[in-house]
Amino acid sequence: MAARKVLRLAERQARCVRPLPRPPQRIGQWREAQGISPSSSGPGPLRDLPDWSFSDGRPSPPWRGQLRRQRQNQELVYRALALSRSLEAAKLRGDPKKIPVKTSMES
């Protein structure tokens, strides 16, 4: 009887030593592994191009999300330009050719 208990204990311990199965891969991880955006609402033609147009060729009016993304992109461009200009101004201020150098002979 004691041998059975020891055997059961050994079986339980052996079961616990086995590695647990890997959790299933999420769809976003699979999409990233394939080289595409993690969600279907990521950047691309399905999100950014219009779904339809008028029969006379006029484009459809932009959606709120498209307008928001355009505004965010425009703000990003303005910020990048401002940072670039400030960097150029800082470079000009620190240019050794434009800074007057005083020697010990000059008073």
C-alpha positions in Angstrom: 0.0 0.0 0.0 2.8 2.4 0.8 4.4 1.4 -2.4 1.3 2.5 -4.3 1.4 5.9 -2.6 5.0 6.3 -3.5 4.3 5.3 -7.1 1.4 7.7 -7.3 3.6 10.5 -5.9 6.3 9.7 -8.4 3.8 9.8 -11.3 2.5 13.1 -10.1 6.0 14.5 -9.9 6.9 13.2 -13.3 3.8 14.9 -14.8 4.8 18.2 -13.3 8.3 17.9 -14.7 7.0 17.8 -18.3 7.1 21.1 -20.1 3.9 22.9 -20.3 2.5 23.3 -23.9 3.3 26.6 -25.5 0.4 29.1 -25.5 -1.2 29.6 -28.8 0.2 32.3 -31.0 -1.9 35.4 -31.2 -3.0 36.6 -34.6 -1.1 39.9 -34.2 2.1 37.9 -33.5 1.5 35.8 -36.6 0.9 38.8 -38.7 4.1 40.5 -37.5 6.0 37.2 -38.2 4.6 37.4 -41.8 5.9 41.0 -42.1 2.5 42.7 -42.1 1.0 45.1 -39.5 -0.3 43.4 -36.3 -3.9 44.4 -36.9 -6.0 44.7 -40.1 -6.5 48.4 -39.2 -2.8 49.1 -39.6 -1.3 51.2 -42.4 -1.9 50.1 -45.9 -4.2 50.5 -48.9 -7.2 49.0 -47.2 -7.1 51.6 -44.6 -5.9 54.7 -46.5 -7.5 54.5 -49.9 -11.2 55.3 -50.4 -13.6 52.3 -50.7 -15.7 53.9 -53.4 -16.1 56.9 -55.7 -19.0 58.6 -57.4 -19.9 57.4 -60.9 -18.8 60.7 -62.5 -15.2 60.1 -61.1 -15.3 62.4 -58.0 -13.6 60.8 -55.0 -15.6 59.9 -51.9 -15.4 62.4 -49.0 -12.7 61.4 -46.5 -13.6 59.7 -43.3 -13.0 61.2 -39.9 -10.2 58.7 -39.3 -8.5 59.7 -42.6 -8.8 63.4 -41.7 -7.3 62.7 -38.3 -4.4 60.7 -39.8 -3.8 63.5 -42.3 -3.8 66.1 -39.5 -1.4 64.0 -37.4 1.0 63.5 -40.4 0.9 67.2 -41.1 1.7 68.0 -37.4 4.6 65.5 -37.5 6.0 67.2 -40.6 5.7 70.6 -39.1 7.5 69.4 -35.9 10.2 67.7 -37.9 10.8 71.0 -39.9 10.9 73.0 -36.7 13.4 70.7 -35.1 15.5 70.7 -38.2 15.5 74.5 -38.4 16.5 74.8 -34.7 19.3 72.3 -35.3 20.6 74.3 -38.2 20.4 77.5 -36.2 22.3 75.8 -33.3 25.0 74.6 -35.8 25.4 78.1 -37.1 25.7 79.6 -33.6 28.4 77.0 -32.8 30.3 77.3 -36.1 34.0 77.9 -35.2 34.5 79.9 -38.4 31.9 82.5 -37.4 33.0 82.8 -33.8 35.7 85.4 -33.3 38.9 83.9 -31.8 40.8 86.1 -29.4 44.5 85.6 -29.1 46.6 86.6 -26.1 48.2 89.4 -28.1 44.8 91.1 -28.6 43.5 93.1 -25.7 
